[in-house]
Amino acid sequence: MESRVLNALGLKCPQPILKLAVMSPDMKPGEILEVLGDCPTFEKDARVWAERMKKVILSVKDEGAGKLRIQIQF
């Protein structure tokens, strides 16, 4: 599986999800997008977005210092 990375560190909500939404049409079925974020509502917003778009969140990893790495399968 191919994967891509979207670095949204330092962006405040809703910017990380807006960047995710802009990138999503370019993703192919089965591809994995790793999104890095540190906004306080990033995980919740990503879960809501994934549910609405019928995408699968594979993992949420705490990278320390308030940073998260969320893997979304398209």
PyMOL commands that set and color helices and strands:
alter all, ss='L'
color gray80, all
select helices_A, chain A and resi 15-26+42-53
alter helices_A, ss='H'
color red, helices_A
select strands_A, chain A and resi 3-8+32-37+56-64+67-73
alter strands_A, ss='S'
color yellow, strands_A
deselect
rebuild
show_as cartoon
